[in-house]
Amino acid sequence: MHEYPFNFSEHEYKNDFIRSLRPSFPIKCRKTTRSRIMDIFRKEKLKIFDNLSSLNCRFSRTMDLWTSNQHKGYLCVTCHFIDNDWKIQKHIINFMHLQGRHTGAILSTAYMGEMAGWNIENKLFALTLDNAASNDVCVDTIISTLKNHDSLLCQGKFFHVRCAAHIINLVARDDVSTIASIIDNVRASVLIVKSSPQQLEIFMKHATDMGLCTKKGLSQDVSTRWNSTYLMLVAAMHYKQVFQRLAILQPAKY
């Protein structure tokens, strides 16, 4: 959950703490820890493989790229289907390190490679991706490959499903761009307040003096999430009078 390396199992003070709670607790080295985790992974993968093989339905997939805190690119593939009890199910069936440039050719090769390992290439229904140009190339390559097996419905006409959430996100970000200068000013002001504990304390003192609730706090947006920009603007509007006062008292900063 915290992205710790396997050698965390060998950290001295952590192990001292564990021994203080239970001296007999068996502490394993990083190689044993990794081996046991991979054993669990293989057993769970076999369960999912057997489950998918027993179903007669078709499978839809979503595929997306993800970047870790170490700036490494990963490809995540999720399988969606309706089981024999008519319940919607989903499984992450691949989470692989993707090296090199994320071109359409590389994406399609990675996708086809992992798909062959699940033995369901003849039972695919649709693939959902966002609207990146590389994904269009990726899907065209996948469809042309699967057509040779005559396994796609309607010759793959409805195979590519564009991600609705990504489309909504693009529309929202396009609308937000019309007030980009205002957002930049608000973001800069929020960063000034949150740049140091002292500056934040001064800001909240003025808010208290003006009778404003200080529990709301200020929010800083994230460029990839337009809803975080909305939350930032809502919070800034709550403290609008404080920003106006500080702009007069500290014109060099605001």
N, C-alpha and C positions, 0 to 999 in steps of 0.2 A: 504493500500500500504506500510505503514511503520511498520506494525506489532505492532502498539500501542495497549495496553490493553483497554478494554471498559471504565475503570475509567479515561481515558484521557478526557472524556467528562466532568469530574468534576474538572479538574485541574484549580486552582484558577487564575493564571495569564493569562492563555489562555482565560478563560471566561471573565476576566476583559478587555482583548483586544477586544473580540467580542462585549462586551457591549459598548466599546468606539466607535465602528463603527456603531452599531445599538442597542440602549438600550432596544428596545422591542423584540429583537430576543429571541425566546423561547429555553432556554438551558435545556436539559434533563439530568437526572441522568444516571448512567451506566446501571441500570436494564432496563430502558425504551429504551435506545439506543440498547441494546442487543435484546430486544423483537422486536423492529421495524426492525432490520436487519434480524432477523430470519423470520419475517413475509414476508419480501421481498424475502428471500430465498425460502420459501415454495410456494409462488405464482409463482416464476420463475420455480421451479422444476415441478409444476403442468402443466405449459405451455409445458415444454419439454416432460413430460410424455404423454400428449395428442397428441403432435406432433408425437412422436415415435409410439404410438398406431395406428395412422392413416395411417402409411406407410406399404407397403407390401414387402419392400426390406429386405435384410439381413444386419446385423450390425457387423462390425469389431471393435475390441477394442484394446487399448494399455493400459498396466498396468505398473506402475513404482513406486519405493519407493523414498521418498524424506525426507530429514532431515532438520528441521527448525533450526533457530539460537539458540533455546533453547534445541537443541539436542534431539528433540522428533521425532519419526518416523511417517511418514504419507504415506498412500497408495493413489495414484492418478489413477483413471480409466477414460479414454477418449473413447467416442463412435464415430466411423466414419461411414458414410453412404452416399449414393447417394439418394437425395430426388426425388419426383415425377417430378420435373423440370430438372432432370439430372444434378444437381449441387452437388458438394462434400460438405458435412457438417460435423462438428464435435462439440461435446459438452463434457465438463468435467461433468460427471454424478456422480462422487463420489470423495470426498477428505476427507479421514477418518484417525483418529489417530489410529495407529497400535501399540498396546502394546506388550511387550514381545519380544522374539527372532523371527526374520523374517524367519521362517522355511517354507518349502513348504506346510506343513499341515495348518499352520496358514494363509498363503497367500490364499490358495484355499478356506478355510472356509470364509475368509473375502470377497473374490470375489463372491462366490456363494450366500452369504448372501445379498450383495448389488444388485446382478443381479436379485434376486427374487422380489425385490422392484420395478423393472422397467417393469416386465411382458414381457420380450423379450427373455427369455431363449430358446424359440423354433425357434428363428429367427437369431441365431448367425452364423457368417461365419468364423471368424478367431480371434485369440488373439496374439498380438505381445508383446514379452518380450525380455529382454536382455539374456545373456548367463550364468547367475548365476546358479549353480547347484540346488539351492532351487527352481528356477523357473521350472526346468524340472520336479521335483516332484509335484509342484503345477499344471502344465498343465496335467500331467498324471492323477491326481486325478480328475480334472475338466472334462476331456474327459470321464473317466470311469463313472462319475455321469451323464453326459449328454447323454451318449449312452443308458442309461435306458429309456430315453424319446424319443429315435429314432429321434432326431432333428438335428443331425450333418450331413453335407454333406460328403459322402464317408467314413462314420463311423469315422470321425474326423482325417482322414489321413493328411489333409492339414490344420488342425485347428491351430496348433502351428506355428507361423511365427517368426523366430529369427530376432531381430532388426539389420538391415543392418548398421545403424550408429554405433551401439555398436561394431559390428564386425570390421568395418573400424578403430574404435578407438583402439581396441585391436591390430590390425595389426600395426598401427602407433606407439603405445606405445612399441610394441615388437622391432620395428626398432630403436626407440629412445634409447632403453636400450643398444644398441651396443656402444653408445657414452655416457653412463651414467656418467663416470668419468669426461669427459669434461663438461657436463651439470652441474654437481655438482660444479665444479670450477667456472664456469660462474655465477651460482646462488649465490654462496658464495660471489663473488666479487660484484655482484649487491646489495646484502643485506648489505654489508659494506658501499657502497656509499649511500644507502637509509636509513641507520641506524640513521642519524641525519642531520638536515638542514645544519650544518657546513660542514660536509663531502660532502654533495651534492654540496654545494657552491664551495668548493675547486675543486671538479671534473669538474664542468661546467666552472670554470675559466681556467683550463688547456685545456679544449676542445676549448674555445674561443681563447686562445693563439695559439692553433694549427690549427686554421682556420676551425674548425668543427662546423656544425650547432647544436645549443643547444636546438632547439625546438623539436627535435625528442624525447628526454628523454629516460630514462631507463625503461624497463618493467620487472616485476617479474612474473614468471609463477605460475600456479595453477596445483597441481598434477593430478587433474581429467580432465584437458583439455590439450591435447597434442598440440593444435594449439597455446596455450599461451606460451608453451615452444619454439615453432618456433619464435614467435614474440619477445621473450626475447633474443634469439640468434641473430636475425636480428639487434635488437637495440644494442646489445653488440658488434657486428661486426663493426657497425658504429663508436663506440668509442674505437676500439681495441687499437689504438695508445695511448689513454689516460690511459687505464688500464696498458699498458706496461710501461709508464712513472711513474705512481704511484707505480708500483711494484718495481721500482728502488729507488724512493724517500721514500716510506713507506714500506719497505720489511716486517716489522713485521705484517702489516695488510693484504697485498696482497701476 
